[in-house]
Amino acid sequence: MSDAAAPSPAPCPICGKPRAPQFRPFCSKRCADVDLNRWLKGVYAVPVTETDDEDGEKVEDQPGRDRP
């Protein structure tokens, strides 16, 4: 059988350097802290489209939607 090369682990998602096991998936505490700060600031927020108001009722006037 041929020896298949093990896939190299993905680099640090912040700076691209090789990962360090103690800071997985990052290379250092600094990069882990940068990522945490991005989460706390809302940089990684997922955009949503609201279809219900705060009471759970359907919103009547939604721009861009055709009415029957």
C-alpha positions as CSV (number, residue, x, y, z in Angstrom):
1,M,0.0,0.0,0.0
2,S,1.1,3.5,-0.6
3,D,1.6,5.8,2.4
4,A,-0.9,8.6,2.1
5,A,0.3,11.9,3.4
6,A,-1.7,13.0,6.4
7,P,-3.5,16.3,5.5
8,S,-1.8,19.2,7.2
9,P,-4.0,20.9,9.8
10,A,-5.6,24.2,8.7
11,P,-3.7,27.3,9.7
12,C,-4.7,29.8,12.3
13,P,-7.9,31.5,11.1
14,I,-6.7,34.9,12.3
15,C,-3.1,35.2,11.0
16,G,-2.5,32.1,9.0
17,K,0.4,30.7,11.1
18,P,0.5,27.0,12.0
19,R,-1.8,26.1,14.9
20,A,-0.6,25.4,18.4
21,P,-2.3,22.5,20.2
22,Q,-2.8,24.5,23.5
23,F,-4.6,27.3,21.6
24,R,-6.5,25.1,19.0
25,P,-7.6,26.3,16.5
26,F,-5.4,29.3,16.9
27,C,-1.6,29.7,17.0
28,S,-1.5,31.9,20.2
29,K,-3.5,33.4,23.0
30,R,-3.4,36.7,21.1
31,C,-5.2,35.3,18.1
32,A,-7.7,33.6,20.3
33,D,-8.4,36.9,22.1
34,V,-8.7,38.7,18.7
35,D,-11.4,36.2,17.7
36,L,-13.2,36.5,21.0
37,N,-13.2,40.3,20.6
38,R,-14.7,39.9,17.1
39,W,-17.5,37.8,18.5
40,L,-18.2,40.2,21.4
41,K,-18.3,43.2,19.0
42,G,-20.7,41.4,16.7
43,V,-18.4,41.2,13.7
44,Y,-19.5,37.6,13.2
45,A,-23.2,38.4,13.4
46,V,-25.6,36.5,11.2
47,P,-27.9,38.7,9.2
48,V,-31.6,38.0,9.6
49,T,-34.9,39.1,8.1
50,E,-37.6,39.6,10.6
51,T,-41.0,38.3,9.6
52,D,-42.6,38.6,13.0
53,D,-42.8,41.6,15.3
54,E,-41.9,41.4,19.0
55,D,-45.3,39.9,20.0
56,G,-45.0,37.1,17.4
57,E,-47.6,38.6,15.0
58,K,-46.9,38.9,11.3
59,V,-45.5,42.3,10.2
60,E,-48.1,43.9,7.9
61,D,-46.0,46.2,5.8
62,Q,-42.8,44.5,4.6
63,P,-40.9,46.4,1.8
64,G,-40.1,44.2,-1.2
65,R,-42.8,41.7,-0.7
66,D,-45.8,41.4,-3.1
67,R,-49.2,41.4,-1.6
68,P,-51.9,39.0,-2.9
